[in-house]
Amino acid sequence: MRILGSLAILFLLTGCGSMSTVTEGDEVVSKSISTVSDYSGAKTTIQVINVDLEKVFKMYPSLQEKNVGLGFAESVLDYLDETNRFDFTEEKSEIKERMVTQFKASKKGVFEEPIDGKGKIKAARYFVYVTVADFAVDEDETVVKGKAKVVVTTFIRLQVRFINAETGQIYIGSGEGEATKTGEAFLKSLDGMTFSQSTVGKATRKSLETASTNVIEKLIKNGVFEN
């Protein structure tokens, strides 16, 4: 489905110009997380972690400029939560420290209702994180009779990785996302379209959903999870 992005009218001394942009849907094969969400069995405890993307940002500086990657862990957590297959443990160290502090205070009789966390904290059976496998922005520009047309296609391939906390074995699911933005204008520069926040965001979401689905399908195929 095509969505009309904007229509701007520019008045110049030499004439009149306009620009319109259209964001198109995904152009690559994608999967829905709903295909692995029909589940009501025992849940596996996992921890979704943020990893350092410094090396990735060096390879693809445009990602850092647009803050792409900051929400990888949160988005994957949302998708995995939809499957009803997992319990999640907290990843942030400051939260864990607060829990320990509260346990110690409880042992000293500070609280009206004692809190005893000994032997009750769930250990993650798998650690989960996201990494960037590929990223590209393709720009095609044509000018006919003073009218410029630019087509910018954003492509991203992400991997969702499950690491067995006991053995270190890795299960990988990859997903691709692609979105295209088209702009046309008279007497107006389209330089700002070389990198679109909206298209990379859409491509990233679909890539993450497909990767999450693929890794769960692989875990089921390998007998790690129930179907």
Protein Blocks (a to p, Z undefined) as FASTA:
>chain_A
ZZdfbdcddddfkbccdddddddddfbdcddfklmmmccbdcdddddddddfklmmmmmm
mlmmnopojlmmmmmmmmmmmnopaccddfblklmmmmmmmmmmmmnomambdcdfehka
ccdfbdcddddfbdcdddddddeehiacdddddddddddddddfklopacdddddddddd
ddddehiafklmmpcfklmmmmmmmmmmmmmmmmmmmmmmnomacZZ
